[in-house]
Structures are given as structure tokens and as C-alpha cells.
């Protein structure tokens, strides 16, 4: 019956999508269905968004192909639209030959559904070559357009010829990629837009749009309809002051603000500014500024965005130094400190345009005021760029000492398919590389934003008007393993009579709050007084007014709480609490025979994260423990098998050289089964097992495995007999696995010895000190108390857990929560501050202040629950605290700064950006504070405490 059901639906176009459903019941319903109406019982639309999106595409394809007027056109149409792969060149050519004349409507709908781009006559784009700021690019452009017609070949030729990477903000690429409508069209290569969109990184900026129109245009532009909507989006949104947050976010994706500028030969006044922010401080931008000034002098006009070109008076007579600074500002792109905006201030804009624009050649409805209203903020309190700061060389107070601060990844020294990461374990001046190149994935067809291999990302689902997302993983340079997230609307929140918009941050009494998708998220800061209840007479500074007593308990989420009161205030129940500090997780847990427990602690951020596993089991293959485990495992397996299989007693004649072979072959079922003395059989089998275990004990594992491969006889037992024993026991013991074949995930033992993975650590019977490579900028002996209230075996172990040290020795107290830089615990000897006058902070619950830039981050447990629902139990570590801190650390671009953080008792995440130097300079301390401010701007649900 099932075979008949399957064959009956062979002609249904939706059969192509049957591999996409997540549930087995939906896949089964799909392969027996003849139409979408047959899927009602087996498939839920909310759980199978990708599957139903594919069905919609096939439905559109059916309607498209049914318009074909010839059999050949319809077959060519179906050949493309029934596949989820990118159409090949021959497929596109077949559609063109069979449909372009007889069925032009089919040609057009195939281009839309199959996501193919079009361009009319490449020679019509020859004028675009002059819009590049680079001489090499202009020359390469004219040569490429003269002899190439295929789109990817053109792009490759332009980029290899010296043109900048494809960018929506580059006038050259805007002009080149703009579609020219006409009667003749050419099918070009289809992209992977359906999988990752045009630019999924910029798509997330659409949430910052101030108007619904710009949000809609933004979403369509960066998912798949860039060619159709880019011009409108740029003119109606990106040129408007009211959409500055949206434009700044898109600029941040393209060119994030980075600390420091130096090495410029033309824009020299921008040099020696190590703690200022710039988007594009490099030689290419420096050359572009020089070319801009030359162009303005020769052509006597300036272009200020799309559809706005202004004629100029003679630049040499009208503030020539100011025009140089304008050109450098537009190309080097300095960022304001707190908002990261690049706008020139309104008064500067009015002054320049009033004096230097030739208003006699402009329409009378335009004025300096109307133009500047679209270019510069009206509010003087809004951050903007003042040109007077760059009219003269820098007067920076710090001496220009090479190496004080450095950005090894600036300029991207890695290959195009790799992402650059700072090597924070490298000591300056030693023989090590300051950066690491790791394979990565770009988040879109034309996106330049990359994430490292193994990272999970949120990507919009195509053809979905609700803006639903899917979670995907970067694997070997590709975005794969996508699973749809439960959909939610980015609506405003309800707070009394007010409605805070999605993404906004605000205060409720003394608590920091944020609105995300209709959910109000607040930390649990205890207020000394509130607007409703007045002054709190029982105020202790602790959440829930818990007493500041240090009686540590261990929460099920992996957090050591100072007391049970604070654990319960953190939404834990009695059943979630162990009344002692979090200890070695391997003491109460046992692993299967042949494996060793290795601690793998984590902090889980949701109650749905069950179990919050704190250890892993790894193969152990060394010493007497291996011999004992082999004996127990093989002897137990032999007893189980031989109790149920009757075999003949062994005889010397049948043994072919020993009693083991006859016994073993009987156990495997070779020969006639007869009644026997089972005890005798088990005894003989166990004797052979003892010899095998002794052999493994005497020989190193690799030698043992090599002998098996060679197939020689060792210690009286030939290789075939050994293989048979291992085949019997392979599901009971993993002793034959090779640790060197496992992925590299370094760990460090108590003797500061590094292993490539925890399997090798267990193999050498070593004890884990911490996960990650062995660190060399810390002490690996002597207990310390971390600023999260947890005791670590060493300073290195705390640093590896991304925790700053509060004081030496085990944790003994909890500090009162304060906003000032001060000691908070009696009886605790705090270490000296690196600089007593630094802008520091005392972390909540810690005893001692630190010199650092600090951030408080709110997070939504509801959103984490949605991600865990998708991941299940297999990838639950993808959304724990350590993963979040690692993703934030990637935004720290200075090698002299590092990021540390923990989950506070106030239920937010405290992040500190500290210098890696034990004796830092004043510049290094300030630079790390600037990095914290930059990260705070990057995370919209964060608050900087160093302003």
C-alpha cells in the first residue's frame, strides 16, 4: 500500500521538498502525498517553515511552467524549478533558447523564482569605471567590460584588477550593479541567496529602522531583492537624518569602528590618535581622499549621495584646507565616541556650503539649510564629527611609543575565506604570531562580514513576510545545518501607560531594563528606594534584600552562589541547589568502563537547559587501569555471550594451534552447537583475555594497533583471533579509538602540560587544570578567588574561564554591591590596583575593585529557550555563558586588551575589558576602556559603566 501511495504522487512537484521536514511524521506524509492538502495531519506549518517555503516555491514554479507554449520550454522550466540546486549554465541556456521568443513570461518568472540576476549590455556600464577612486580599478574595469560578459567572471576580474570588494555603499558598485531595463536580457549566474540572503548581517540592522517603510525596504534589499530596492532604500532611508541609527548599523557591519589611526601620508592630521575611533584608516582611503580633492578641483562639483551633485566655486580660493579635511573625513571616516556616527556637525556643514557652493548654478528651491538638514543632525547634543579637530596635527598627550597598543588583525592579513582572531596568548617580542587565521563563513552572497568555523548564526528565512529566522552553523566555509526558530514579532512592550519600542533600553526605578519582542527584561538590582514604596529600610544592596552572608551553594546551572537566598532569588528551586560550593563534577559521576571522567564546566542561562552537564567521558588507555578495564570488560562480555550460546568443548585437534581458536569460533557460532561444560569454556576464554590484556598493558596503544594492522602473531595469539575478540567487545569498550583522530580542542593539566584534546589527557592519566591552551601570562600554582565568587586552583585556571581574579586564596566573603571603586569586604587583602587613579569599578558581589572598562548586559531567557528548543540536547553548549563571552571577545581588536565576564547575582552579565599587561601604561588602560565603550555600542542591550 505504501509503495502504491508513493507512486501515485510521483507527478506532484512538492515531492522535491520531502527531504526538508524536521519530523519523521512529516517526511512520511510528504512521500505519500499527492498535494499539500494531504500534509495537514502529519506536518505543522510553524515547525516546518523551510519545508513549506520550498512547497510555495514549487507551487510558483508550477504556475510559471504552465505558461509555456511549447513542450521544450516547459521541460526546460521544470528542469530548473524542480531542483533546489543553482541552475547550471546549460540549464539557463536551454531556457533562453526554448522560451525567450515563444514564452517570454516563462523566462521572466524563472529568473525571479530561481534567483537569477540580469544585466543588459555590459558596455552600457563603461561609464561606471570612472566612479572608482582607484586608478588600477578604473583601468581594469574598462578592460574587463570589453572582453567579459558573464557576471561572476566580471566580478572576479574587477576584484583581482584592484577594485574594492563588492559593497552597497561604494558608488562604483552601485553604478555597476544597477539593473538597466530593456527588451533584451541575458540570464546570469544564480546565487545562493535562498540559503543566506544577499547580506544577512545587514538584515539584522533593519530592526533599527525608524519608519515601517524603511524597515520593509531594508528587509527586501538584504534578503533577495537588492537590484529592485537598493536605489529606493538608499535615497528614502540612508540619506535621511531620522534613519541615522539604521545607517550607522549598516556602516558598522561594512566597516566597524576601530581604535587608532596612523601611517597616512596625505591626511596627516589624522595620525597619532590611538584612542579615537575610525572606520577606514588605511592607505587606500588616504589615496581616495587625495583623488577626491583633485577631482573637485578639476570638475568643480561634489557628489553628496544619490541624486545630489553640487557645483563648487574654486576650491583653491574657498577654504582649501577645510576641503582637504572634508575629503579626509569622508574617506577615513572618524566615528563619534558614543554613537559611532560619521555625520559632520550642522554648523560646519552650513559654513562650508554657504561659502563654497556656487548657488547661481543651483535650483532656487535648494539651500544650504535644506541640504544640511538631510546630512547633519539638527540637535547639537547628538554626537557628530567636528572638522576643527582635524584642521591641525594631533596634540595627543601620550608619547608615540611603538608597541604600546596594536591591532594585529587590522587590514585582514588572512586569506579571503578566513577570519582573523587575536592570539592573546602571544607575548610581544617573543617568537609567536600575534594573530590566528581561522576558516570562516560570509553571511550572504555579497556580504563581507564573516564568522569563524563552528559559529551558530541567525539568518532570515526567505519568502517569509513575518521575518522569521533560522539558526545555522558555519561548517568548513559554508552555512549549513539550518533549523527554523519559532517565529516571534518585534513588537513594543507595555509598561504601565507607556509602550517602550522593541530594542530600547530604559530604567525602572534603579533597575536596568530592555524591551525585546514584547518582553520586558530587567536585572534584579535591589533599590534603596522606589517610586511606589519609598525608602527600603531593610536595604542590604543584595537582590531580594538577601543578607550579605557567604555560605556558598552550587546551583544546577553551574553557578556558585554566595548563599541559598541569592540562588533562590536567581529563580532556582530547592531541588536545583546543592548546599556546598560547586566542586569537581567527576566525583559524583561515573563513566562507562574504559572511559575517564573529565570536567567540562559551563554556566547555563536558562531553566530549560537540562541537564546542565559539567563533565564529559573520554577514553582511557594507559597503565594498570587499562589492564583492569580490559579484563573486566572482556570477561563480562564472554560470560554474557557464552551463557546463551551452547558450543562444543574444545579439543586439541580442533584448535588449530591452541584452545582459544576453537573456543572462540564456537562462541561465534562456527561449527555444530552441542551441549558442553560452560564453566570450562568461560575459563579458557578468560585465560586468553588475560593474555590479551597483559599484551595491551606491556605495549603502547599505537604499537598494539600497528601490530593488528600488520596482522602478525604476537605473544602466542595471532592477529585474527585478537580482531575477533575486539569485534565481540566493540560496543563495550572504546579502547581501540585513536585520540589523535579527534578534533583539536586543547586542554592543560596541573603540571602546565598541554594536550590536543581531553581524550589524550585521559589517555595519559593526567588531571585537568583548565580547558583551552596552556596560558603563559599567569601563575599556574596557588588558589585564587574569581570576581564571580568561585575558587579556582590557579590564576591561569581563572583566566581560562574568562574570569578576573578578585584576590589570592579561596573565596571567603561576598562584597556589598556599589557603584564606586572601593574595597567591599572586611578581612580580605585586595591586590594593588595597576593604577590607583584609573577609571575602575568594583564588580557586583566582588570584594576588590579593578582597573577596567565594564559593561552590563541583559539577556532574554525566553530567546535562549527558543534556541535550545531548536538545538535539543546535542548542541546546548552553543548558548551558554562561555559562548556569549567568546563572541564578545572577537570584537576586541587590541592585542593588549582582553575580555572577562560572569553571571551576576543581579541576573545580568557583567563584562570587564582589562589590559593583559601586568604593568600597563596610561595609554593601554585608556585604550581598554575605549574598547569596552565600543563593545557596549555593538550590543544594544548593554550599558557601559565607564562614561
N, C-alpha and C positions, 0 to 999 in steps of 0.2 A: 504493500500500500504506500509506503513512504517513497519507494522508487517511482511509482506512478505519480504521486504528488509532486515530486521534484521535476520529472519530465514534463508535466503539464504546465509548469511555469517557466519553461525554457525561453519563451519569447518575451517575458516580462523584463523590461530594461532595468528594474531595480535589483535584479539578481547580481549585477556588478558590485553592489554595495554590501553584500552579505558577509563579507569578512570584517566589517567595521563594528558591529554591535559589541558592547561590553559583556552582556549577559548571554549565557548559553541558550536560554529560552527564546531570546530574540533572534539569535542566529538560526535556531531551528525553525522558527516561524518564517524567517526570510527565505530559506532554501525551499520551503514548501508553498510559498505564497505565489499567487498569480496577479495580485495587485496590492496597493497599500492598505486597502480595507481588510485584508487578511492578517494584518500585523497588530490589530487592536488588542488582542488577548495576550500576545507574547512580548510586546515592546511598549515602553513608556517614553514619550517624546522628551520629557525632562531629563531622563537618564541616558538617552541615546541621541544627543544633539548632532554629533558628527555624522551618524548614520542617516538621520532624517534630512540633514543638509545634502548628503550625497543623493538621496532619493529625489529631493527637489531639483537638483542639477540634472538628473536623468529625465525627470518629467519635462523640464525646459528643453532638454535635448530632443525628446520625442516630438514635441511641438515644432521645434526647429527643423528637424529632418523630414517631418511630414509635409513641409512646404516645398520639398524638392520636386522638380518637374521631370526629372529623368532618374532612371534606376541607378545609373552610375553616380549621380550626385548624392542620392540618398544613402548608398552604400559607403561612399567616402565620408559623409557626415556621421553615420553611425560608427564607423571605424574609429573616429576621433572621440566622439562623445561617450561611447560605451567604455572607454578606458580612463583610469584615473592617473595615467602617466602623461608627461609632457608630450604633445604631438611632435612627431619626427618631421624632418624636412620633407621627406617623400609624402607623408600624410598631408601636410599643408599644401604641397604642390598638387596633389591629387584633387583636393577640394577646390583649388583655384582653377584647374583645368576643367573639372566637371560641373562647377556651379557658378563661376563668376559671370558667365554670359546667360545661361539658361535660368539660373535661380540665384540672383544676387542677394535676395533676402536671406538665403541659407548661409552665404558667405559672411554676411554681417553678424548673424546670430552665433555662428560658430566662433567668430573672433571674440565675441563678448563672453560666451559660456566657457570657452576653452582658455580664456585669459590670454589672448594674443594681442600684441601691440601693433600699431600700424604707423607708417610714415610714408609720405607720398614720394617726393623726389629729393634725394639726398643733396642734390646740387642747390636746391632752394634754401638749404640751411648753411650755405657757404658764408653768408654774412655773420653767422653766429661765431665764426672763428675769431673775429676781431673783438669779441666781448671778453676774451680771456686776458688775464693780467700777465700771463707768462708768454714770452716770445717763442719759446720752444713749442708750447701748446698751440699757438696760432699757426705756426708753420706745419706742425704735424696734422692739425685739423684739416687744412686745405689739401694736404697730400692724401689723407685717409678718405675724405669725401670724394676725391677724384677717382679712386680705384676700388672702393668697397661699397657694397650695398646691403649686406646682412648686418642687422643691428648688433649682435654680440661681437662680431668682428670689428665693427666701427668703434664700439666702446673700448674694446681691448686695445685697438690701435691708438685711440686718443690717450688712454691712461699710460700706455707704455711710451708714448711720444712726449710725455711731460705734462699732461693735463692733470689737474687735481682729481681726487676720487669723486664719483657722482654724488651731487648734493643738491637738495631742493633750494638752498639759499644762494647757490652760485649762479650768477646771471648767465654765464656761459652755458651751463647745463640746462637752465630754464629755457633758454632760446633753442638749444639743440633738441631737447626732448619734447618741445611743444608740438602737438599734432597739427598738421596743416590739412584741413578738409579739402577734398577734391574728388572728382569722378573716378580717378584711378587709385587703387590701393594695393599695397603689397603686404602679404602675410609675413610677419617676422616671428622670431623665436618666442615661444610661450615661456613664461616664468613660473617659479614655484610660489606664486602669490597665494594660492589656496592654503598652503601649509603655514607660511609665516607672514604673509601680507607684504605690502610694499615696505613698511618700516614699523614694526610692532613696538619698538622702543618709543618712537614719537607718538604712536597712537595713544599711549598712556597719558600723554600731555593733554589730550582732548578733554580730560576731566577738568582742566584748569580754565576752559573757555568761559568767558563772562556771559555770552549770549547763547541761546539754543541754536541759532543759525550757525555760529562758528563751531559749536560742538559737532553739529551734523556735518558741516563741510570738512572739518578736521578728520572725523572718523572715516568718511568716504575717501578722502585723499590718501590716508596712510594705510588703508586696508587693501583696496584694489583699483580704485578709480582715480589715480593720480593724474593721468592725462586729461581727464574730463573736468576735474575740480580744482587743480592746483592754482590756476590763474585767479579764480574767484576767491579761493581761500586766502591767497596771499594779499589780494587787494582789499577784500572786505574784512579781513581779520588781522593779518600780521602787520599791516601798516597802521592799525588803529591803536592809539594810546590806551584805550579801555581794555585791550586784549594783551597788555604787556606781560602778564603772568604766563599766558599761553605762549607768547613768542619767546620769553626767557627760557621756558621749559624746553622748547624745541632747540634753541641755541645750546642749552646745557647738554642735550643728547649729542648734537653735532660736534660741539667744541666745549667741553666743560671748563669752567674757570679753574685755573691752576695758579699756584703761588710762584711769584718771581718772574723777573724779566731782565735779560742781559744779552750782550753779544750782537746788538743791532748796529749797523753801520750808517743807516740813513736816519732812522727815528731814534737818535742817540739820547734824547731827553727821557726816553722810556727805560733806559738802562739803570742798573743799580737800585732795583726796587724789589728786594727779596720777599717782602711780606704783603705786597699788593697782588691783586688778582688780575689775570689776563686770560683771554680765550685763545689768542693766536700770536704769541710772542715767538716768532721764528724768522728765519732769513727769507722765506717765501713771502710772508706778509710784509716784511721790510721792503723787499723789491717791489711788491704790488703798490705800496704807498708811494714810492718814488715814481712809478709808472703813472699813477693817478694824477699826481701833480703835473707831470709832463703832459698828460692828456688834457687836463683842464686848461693848461697854458696854450696848447695848440688848437683845441677845438672850441674853447671859450664857452663850455657848458658843463653842467654837473648833473648826474642822474641820482635822484634820491628815492629809489624804489620804483616799482612798476607804475607806468603812466605818469611819471613826474620828472620832467627834464627842464632845468632852469638855465637860461643864458647868463653869462657872467661878464662883469667888467674885467678889465685887465688885472689878472691876479698879481702881477708884479707891482702894481700901484695900489692894490687893495689888500692890506694886511697879509703879505706873503708868508710871514712866519706863522700866522694863525692858520692859513690854508694848509701849510705843511703839517701842523698839529692835527687839523681836521682829517687829512688823509691818513695820518698815522693812527689816529683814534679809530677810524672806520675799519682799518685793516688789522691793527694789533688788538683791538677790542678789549680795553680795560673794563673790569667788572666793578660795580659798586660793592662795598664790603658786605652789606647785609642782605641786599635784594638780588645781587648778581645781574642787575640790569645794565644795559650798554647805552642808554639814551644820553644824548648831550642835553645839558640843562637848558630850560626855556630861555633864560636871559641871554645865554651865549648864542643860541640859535637865532634869536631876534636880532642881535647885534650884527652877526655875520651877514645874514640875508639882507638886512636893511641897507648895509653899506656896500655889499659886493655884488648883488644880483642886478642885472640890467632890466629894471622894471618897465622900461619903454618897449621891450620886446615880449611882454607877457600879457595875457588876457587880464583885463581890469578886475575881474571877479576874484583873482588870486592876490593875496597879500602875504607879507612876512608873518603876520599873526595867524592867518588861516593855515599856512603851511606848517608853522612850528607847532600848532595845536595838534597836528597829526604825528609829529616827530618827537616831541618832548613833553614831559609831564607838566601839567598846569600847577599841581600842588608843590610848593617849594620844599615841603617836608619829605617828598618822595625821593629816594636815592637816585642820583644821576651823576654823569661824568662832567667835571668842570675842567675846561681846557687850560685854565691858568696853572693847574698842577703840572702841566707838561710843556709850558712855554719856556722853561729853563731846566737845566740839568737837576737830577735828584740831589737833595741835601740829606740823604738818609743818614741817621746818626750812627749806625753800626759800621765798623771797619770792614772793607771788602776783603775778607779772608776766604780764600778758595777752600771749599770742602765743608764749610760750616753747615750749609743746607744744600741738598742735591736732590734732583728728581731723575733717577736713572731711566724711568720709562717715558720721559718726555720725548716726543718725536717718534715714538713707537719703533724701537730698534729691532723688533721681531718680524717674522715673515707675515704676509697678508692674512694667512689663516691662523695666526697665533695671537694670543693676548699677552701683554707684558705684565708681570707681577713683581713687586719689590721683594728682593731676598733680604729679609730683616735679620737673618742670622749671619750676614756678612759684615765683618768688621772692616771699617775703612782703612785702607793701606795694606791689607793682607791680600794674599793670592786667592781671591774668590770673586765671583761675578755678582755685581750689585743687583741684578735682575734675573728673573726666570721667564723663559718663553714657554707658554703652555698652549696646547691646541684649544681652539675656541670656535664659537658659532656666531654668525651675524644674524641679527634679529630682523631680517627682511631682505627682499630682493635687491633693494638699493641702500640698505642700512649699513652704516659704518660702525654701529655700536655692537660690541662683542661681549660674550660671557664665556668663562672658562669651561672646559670639558667637565661634565658631571653636574653642571648647574641646572636647577629647575627654573623655568621662566613661565610667566603668564602671557598668553598670546590670544588675540581676539579670534573668535570663530567666524569664518566668512559666511556671507549670506544670512546674517542674523541681526535683525533690526534692534534687538534688545541689548546688543553689546555684550553678549555672554562670552566667557573666557574659557580657555582650556589650559591645563598645565602640561608642559612638555619638558623634555630633558635634552640637554646638549650632549650628543654622543658622537665622538670621532668626527667632529666638524659638521654634524647635521642635527637639525631639530627633529627629534623622534619621540616615540612613546607618549603621544599626546592623549590626555584623558580630559573630558569636559568637566568643568566645575559647575556645581549648582548655580543657576542664574540668580542675580540679585540686582535691584535697581539702585542707582546712585542718587537717592533722594535726600532731601533735607531732613533734619531731626526736629523733634518737637520738645522744646524746653520751656515750660510754662506758657507764656503768651508769645514767645519768640520762636523762630524757626532757623537755627543755625544751618547754613548750607553745607552740603557734603564737602569734606576736606578742610573745613575751617577748624581752627584751634581757639579755645576760649577758656576763661576761668569761671568756676562755680565756687564762690567763696574763695578758699585758698587752694582748691584742687585744680590741677591742670586737666582739661578735658578736650576732646576732639569729636567731631561728627564724621562717621563713615557709613555710607549706605543706610541712613536712617537710624543707626545705632550710636548712642552717646557713650563714649569711652572715657573714663576718668581714672586717675590714680587714687589711692586710698590715703591721701595726706590728711592727717588729723588737724583740724583748725582750732586755734586757741579761742576764736570767737566766730560766730556765724551770723548772717543777716536775720535768721529766724529765731535762734535760741540765745543770742548774746554771748557773753564770755563763758567759756567752759572751765569750771572750777576744778575739774578732775584732769586737766590737760597734762599729758606726760610727754608730748611730742611724738609718741608712737601711734601707729594706726590702731583704731578701736580703743584708744586710751589704755593699751596694754602696759603693764609696769615694765620698766627697763631692766628686767632681771635676765641674767644669762644662764638659762637651763636648757641647753641645745637639744633639739629633737630633729629627727630625719623625716622629711615629707616623701610621699610616694612619687613626687615629681622630681626627686633627686636634689632637692634644696635642703641645706641645713638651716633650720630656723632657730633664732635665739631662744625661743620659748614656744610652748604649745599654744599659748594665747595668740601669738603672731602667726602661727601656722593656720589656726582656725580663722583668723582674720583674713588670711590668704585664700579662703574658700576651700580649705581641706576639712575632712571629717575625722573623727577619732580613728576610724578604720584605716585612714590614709597616713597615720602618724606612728612612727616608732620612737619611743621615749629614750633615745640616745642619739648622738651625732651620727651623721652618715659615715659608715665605715667601709672597709674593704668589701665590695659586693660579692666576692667569691667565697667568703666564709660561710654564709648560709646556703649557697647554691652549689650544686654539684653538676658535673658534665658527664656525658656518656663515657664508657670505658674507651681508653685510647685517646681521650681528649683532655685538655687542661683549661681551666677557667682563667680568663684574662680580663681584668677590669676594663670597662669601656663606659665611663660615667657620662651622663648627659643631664641637662635641665630641660624638662618638658614644660611646654607653655599652655597646655590645655588639659582639662579633666578627661577629655575623650582619649588622650594619649595613654592607653592601657594595653599591655603593661609598659611602663617607662623603664625598659630594660637597661641595667647598668653594667652588664658584663657580656662576654662572648666566649664560646667554646672553641678552642683551637687544638689541632693535632699535636700530640706529644710523642716523640720518638727517640728518647735518649735514656741511657743509663739503665739501672736496675728496674726503674719504674716501667720501662718499655717491656722488659723481660716478663715482669709480673703480669702486666696487662695482656700481653700476647698469650701467655699461658692460660689466664682466666678466660679470655675471650674464645680461644680456640677449643679449650677443654669444654667450656659450656656449650659451644656450638656442636661439638662432636657428640656430647651426651644427648642433646635435643634430637639430633638427626638419627642417631643410632637407636634411640628408644622406639622410633616409629618405623624403621626400615629393617626387616629381617634379612640377614645375609649369611652366607656360608662361612664356617670358621676357617681361618687362614691355614694354608698348608705350605710347606717349604717349596713343593713342586709348582704350586700355582703362583708363588710370589714373584717369580721372575727377578730374583735378586734381593728379596727382603720381604718381611711380613707386612711392611707398610703399604706396598702397592696392592697386594691382594685385599687387604682390609679396606683401603681407600676406594678401590674400584667397586667393591661390594657396596660400600656406602653410597656410591654414585649410581648404583643400580646396574652395573655391568656384570653379567653372569646370572645364573638361576638363583632366585631368592629361596633360601631354606632357613629352617629354624637353627638357632645357634646359641652359644653362650654369650649373651650380650656383654656381660661384665668383662669377659676375656677380650672381646673386641674393643671396648672402650679403653681398656688398659693398654692394649697395643697401640691404639691410635694416640692416646695421651703421651706415650713414650716418644712417638715421633714428633708430637707437638713440642715436648720439652727440648728435643734436639733442634727444632726449628727456632724456638725462642732463644736458645743458647747461641745459635748462629747469628741471629739478629743483634744479640747483645754484644757479641765479640766483634762484629763488623759494623763499620759506619753505614748508615742508611743508603748513601749513594753507591757504595761498593756493593752492598746487598742487591740493590736494584739492577746494577750493571751486570752482576752475575746472572740474574734472572733473564735479562735481555740476551746475553750471550748464549745462554742455555747449557752451561757446563754443570757437571755434577759437583756439589760441594758438601763436605762433611758427611758423605755417605748417602745423601738424598739428592737425586737428580732434579734438574730444574722443572721437569714436567710435574713431578709429584708436588713440588712447592707451589707451582701455579695452581694446581687443583685445590690445595689447602686454602690458598688465598681466594680462590673463586667461591669456595664454600662460605668464607667468613667476610666477604667484602662488604656486606650490609651491616656487619657488627663492628668493624674496625676500619679506620681510615689511615692506618699506618703506612700504606704504600703510596700516599699522596706526596708530591714534591712541593715543598713550601716555596721554592724559587719560581714556580709557575704561577703563584698567586699574585694579584695586583700589588703594586708598591704602595704601602701605607706605613711609613716609618714609625718606629716606637723606640723609646730609650729606657734602659734598665737602671737599676740602682747604682751600678758602677759607671754610669755615663757612657755605656756602650750602646751603639745604635744598631738596630736590626731593620731590614727592609719591610717586615710585616710582623704581626703578632704571632703568626704561625712559627716563624723562625725563633722568636723569643721563647715560645713554649718548647720548641724542639731542643733549645739549649738549656732548658730548665732554669731560665733566668726570671727574675721578678720585675714587673713593670714599675717604672718610676712615673712615667707620663707618656702620653701619646704625642706623636709628632717627632721630628728630628731632634737629636740632642742639641741643646742650646749652649752657646759659648759666651754669652754676655751676662751670666748669672752664677749663683752659687748652687751646687747640686748636693750640698750637705747642710743639715740644720733645719729644723721645723720653722715655719713662718705662719702667721695668720693673714689670710687674704682679706681684702676690703669687703668681701661678701660674707665674712663671719665664719669661714671654713678653714680648718687647719690643713696645711699642705706639708709634705715631707721635706720640701726644699723650695727655695726661691724659684729655681728652674721649673719645678712642677706647677707652681702658681702661674708663672708666665706662660707656660704651655697651655694652661686652661684659660688664657686671656684674662687673668686676674692680677691686679696690682697688690703689692704687699702692704698691709696695714702696719704691722710691727713684727719683730722677731719673736719666735716662740709660739706655743699653741694659743689658740683663741681663748680668752678668759672673760671677756666683757662685751657689752653692746653699747655703742655710743648714742647719746641723745641726738635727735635729728635737728640740724641747724642750717641756716643759710650763710653762715660766716665761716671763715677759715680759722678753726680753733680746735684744740685738743678737747675730746669729749668723754674720756674715761679716766677715772682715778686709778692709780696703781699700774698704769700701762706706760712703758717707756717708749715714746714715739721717736722714730728716726728724724734726724735733722732734715729740714726742707732743703732742696737743691739751691733755692734762692729765697731767703726769708721775705723778700719784698715781692715775690711772684704773685700773679693773679691766680690764687689757688682756691680749693674747695675741700670741704670735708664730706665725703660720700655718705649718704643716708645709712645710719646704723654702724658706720665705721668709727674708730676711736681717733684716728690721726688724719690731719689734712695732707693734701698732696698738691704739687705744682702741676696743673694740667688744665686743658680746656675740657669742659664737661657738657654733656647733652643728656636730657631726659626724654625717653621715647615711650610713647603709648602704643599698645598693640591690641588688636581685637581677637579675643579668644574665639569668637564666632567665626571669623575668617579662617583662623587656624583649624577649627573643627571642619570647615568645608574642605580645606586642603587634605586633612587627614582622612576624610571620607573618600577622597579620590585615591590617595596613596595606599590606604589599607595599612596592614601591619608591616609590609615589606620595606617601605621607604619612609617610615615615620620619622627617621632622624633628619629628613630633609627640611623640617620646620621646627627644629629645636633651637635653643638659645645660641649654641655654638655656631650653627649655620648662619644665623642672622648677624652675629658679630663678624664672622668671616666675610660676609658680603659687604658689610660696612667698612671693614679694613681695606678692601680693594680700592676704596675711594681715597685712601690716604696715599698721596703721591710723593711725600718727602721721606727719604730713607732714614732720616734722623727722628722720625715720629712713629709711634705705634699705638694701637687701639686696644683698650681693655674694657670689660663691662660685666655686669651681673644683674640678676633679677632682684629688685629691692623688696623690702617688706611693705613698701607702698604700692606694690604691684605695677611698677613700670620698670623699664630697663635703663639703668644708669651706665653711661658710656664716658670713658675718660680717654683723651688723646694726650699721651705723655711722650717726652723725649726718651730716646733709647740711650742717651749719654749719661754716665754717672756724674759727670761734672760739666753740665751744659753751659753754653754761653747764653747771654741775654737774648740774642737773635734766635737761637734754637728753641728757647722757651716760648718766645712770642710766636714763632712760626707754627708750633704745635697748637697754640690757641687759635690761630687763624685756620688751621686745618679742621679743628672742631667746629668753628663757625661755618666753614664751607660744608661740612657734613650735615650740619643742622639745616642748612638751606636745602640740601639734597633730600632730606627726609622731612616731608611736610607735617608729620605727626610728632615732631620733636621740638624741644625747647632748649635753647642754649642758655647756660647759666654764667657765661663769661661775656658780658656785653660792655 
